[in-house]
């Protein structure tokens, strides 16, 4: 069971982040002293869930580098807060980079090809080009990323799913200002809607209701 929640409150001045500690590998579940929260930038954090979370760390590391490179090009300090558009771009492109790297290792490297050579000459040289291309396009990670942070002093929440028909697509949650991921995410979202949560709630109320939603979501 996993349940991660991000909720904006106080008219965007504060963000509440809540996550469980459950880790499972199919036939084993445990709650070690871990944190399902990674800092992406001075003012941005990533919560994560999934059956195999190993790709998450490369995706976040790549996103950090992307943000740092762009800030440097803009003549800013790499430790400065990144804006919303930059963070969304970094997460989206880092996910796709990791997805393509793994697809290349699985479907092309064993037959002596890479993505560049495959796109350039695969169609005329590989009889199963279409099948390989389809495998690469369908390759995905069964992960969910929930990203929250501040851009120009205002709080934002967005999510990215690593699989399914909308894999790799950013979904913003400016309204209602909260979201949850993981197997307990649906139950948590239900409870937050039931409590009429919004970004206008006070910090104290939001902490209480986000914790309640997390506990409710765990019933899944």
C-alpha positions in Angstrom: 0.0 0.0 0.0 1.2 3.5 -0.9 -0.4 6.8 -0.3 1.3 10.1 -1.1 -0.6 13.4 -0.8 0.2 17.0 -1.7 -2.2 19.9 -0.8 -1.8 23.6 -1.3 -3.3 25.8 1.4 -3.4 29.4 2.8 -4.2 30.8 -0.7 -1.0 29.2 -2.1 1.4 30.3 0.6 1.9 26.8 2.1 2.0 23.2 0.9 1.3 20.1 3.0 3.1 16.9 1.9 2.1 13.5 3.5 3.4 10.0 2.6 3.4 6.5 4.1 6.6 4.4 4.5 5.4 1.1 3.0 7.8 -0.7 0.6 6.8 -3.9 -1.1 8.4 -6.2 -3.6 5.4 -8.4 -4.5 5.5 -11.0 -1.8 7.0 -8.9 1.0 5.9 -5.6 2.5 7.7 -3.6 5.2 7.7 -0.1 6.7 11.3 0.8 7.2 12.4 4.3 8.4 12.4 5.8 4.9 11.1 9.0 3.2 9.1 8.9 0.0 10.0 12.5 -0.6 12.9 13.7 -2.8 14.0 17.4 -3.0 14.1 18.5 -6.6 15.1 22.1 -6.2 15.2 24.8 -3.6 11.4 25.0 -3.6 10.2 21.8 -5.2 9.7 18.2 -4.0 8.8 14.9 -5.6 6.7 12.1 -3.9 6.6 8.8 -5.6 4.7 5.4 -5.8 4.9 2.3 -8.0 5.5 -1.4 -8.2 9.2 -0.8 -9.1 10.4 2.6 -8.0 14.0 2.2 -9.1 13.6 4.4 -12.3 12.4 7.3 -10.0 15.8 8.1 -8.7 17.4 8.5 -12.2 14.4 10.6 -13.4 14.8 12.9 -10.4 18.5 13.2 -10.8 18.2 13.9 -14.5 15.5 16.6 -13.7 17.9 18.2 -11.2 20.6 18.4 -13.9 18.1 19.8 -16.4 17.0 22.5 -14.0 20.5 23.4 -13.1 21.6 23.6 -16.7 18.7 25.9 -17.6 19.2 28.2 -14.6 22.9 28.5 -15.6 22.0 29.4 -19.1 19.7 32.1 -17.7 22.6 33.5 -15.7 21.1 32.4 -12.4 22.5 30.6 -9.5 21.8 26.8 -9.7 20.5 26.9 -6.2 17.8 29.4 -7.0 14.1 28.4 -7.0 12.9 27.1 -10.4 9.6 28.3 -11.9 6.7 26.0 -12.6 7.2 25.7 -16.4 10.8 24.7 -16.0 10.1 22.1 -13.4 7.3 20.5 -15.5 9.6 20.5 -18.5 12.4 18.9 -16.5 10.2 16.1 -15.1 8.6 15.4 -18.4 11.8 15.3 -20.4 13.7 13.3 -17.7 10.9 10.7 -17.7 11.1 10.3 -21.5 14.9 10.2 -21.4 14.9 7.3 -18.9 12.2 5.5 -20.7 14.1 5.6 -24.0 17.4 4.6 -22.4 15.8 1.5 -20.9 13.9 0.7 -24.1 17.1 1.0 -26.1 18.9 -1.4 -23.6 16.1 -3.9 -23.8 15.2 -4.0 -27.5 18.1 -2.5 -29.5 21.5 -3.0 -27.7 21.2 -6.8 -27.8 21.0 -6.7 -31.6 23.8 -4.2 -32.0 21.6 -1.1 -32.6 20.9 2.2 -30.8 18.1 4.7 -31.1 19.9 6.9 -33.5 20.9 4.1 -36.0 17.5 2.5 -35.6 15.6 5.7 -36.6 18.0 6.3 -39.4 18.2 2.9 -41.1 16.1 0.4 -39.2 13.2 0.5 -41.5 15.3 -0.6 -44.5 17.5 -3.1 -42.7 15.4 -4.8 -40.0 12.6 -7.1 -41.1 10.9 -6.7 -37.7 11.3 -2.9 -37.6 7.6 -2.3 -37.0 7.5 -4.8 -34.1 10.5 -3.3 -32.4 9.3 0.2 -32.9 6.0 -0.8 -31.3 7.8 -2.3 -28.3 9.8 0.9 -27.8 6.7 3.1 -28.0 4.8 0.9 -25.5 7.7 0.6 -23.0 6.7 2.3 -19.7 7.4 2.4 -16.0 4.7 1.5 -13.5 5.4 4.6 -11.4 3.6 7.7 -10.3 5.2 11.0 -9.5 3.5 13.8 -7.5 5.4 17.1 -7.7 4.7 20.1 -5.5 6.5 23.4 -4.9 6.5 27.2 -5.2 6.7 29.3 -8.3 6.9 33.1 -7.8 5.6 32.6 -4.3 2.6 30.5 -5.1 2.1 26.8 -4.4 1.5 24.3 -7.2 0.8 20.6 -7.5 1.1 18.4 -10.6 1.4 14.7 -11.4 2.9 12.4 -14.0 2.0 8.7 -14.6 4.7 6.5 -16.0 2.3 4.0 -17.6 -1.1 3.8 -19.2 -2.6 5.8 -22.1 -1.4 9.1 -20.6 2.1 8.0 -19.7 4.6 10.9 -19.6 1.9 13.6 -19.6 1.9 16.3 -17.0 -1.4 16.8 -15.2 -1.7 20.1 -13.1 -4.0 20.2 -10.1 -4.3 23.9 -9.5 -8.0 23.2 -8.9 -8.8 21.9 -6.3 -5.2 22.4 -5.2 -4.6 18.8 -4.0 -3.9 15.3 -5.3 -2.8 11.9 -4.2 -1.0 8.9 -5.8 -0.5 5.3 -4.9 -2.8 2.4 -4.3 -4.4 4.4 -1.6 -4.7 7.6 -3.7 -8.3 7.1 -4.8 -9.5 6.7 -1.2 -7.4 9.7 -0.1 -8.8 11.9 -3.0 -12.3 10.9 -2.1 -11.9 11.9 1.5 -10.3 15.3 0.6 -13.2 16.1 -1.7 -15.6 14.9 1.0 -14.0 17.5 3.4 -14.4 20.2 0.7 -10.6 20.9 0.8 -9.2 23.7 -1.3 -6.2 25.9 -1.5 -8.1 28.5 0.6 -8.0 26.3 3.7 -5.8 27.2 6.6 -2.5 25.2 7.2 -3.9 23.7 10.4 -7.0 22.4 8.7 -5.1 21.1 5.7 -2.6 19.2 7.9 -5.5 17.5 9.7 -7.5 16.6 6.6 -4.5 15.5 4.6 -3.5 13.1 7.5 -7.1 11.9 7.7 -7.1 11.3 3.9 -3.9 9.3 4.1 -5.3 7.1 6.9 -8.5 6.6 4.9 -6.6 5.8 1.8 -4.6 3.1 3.7 -7.9 1.1 4.0 -7.4 0.2 0.3 
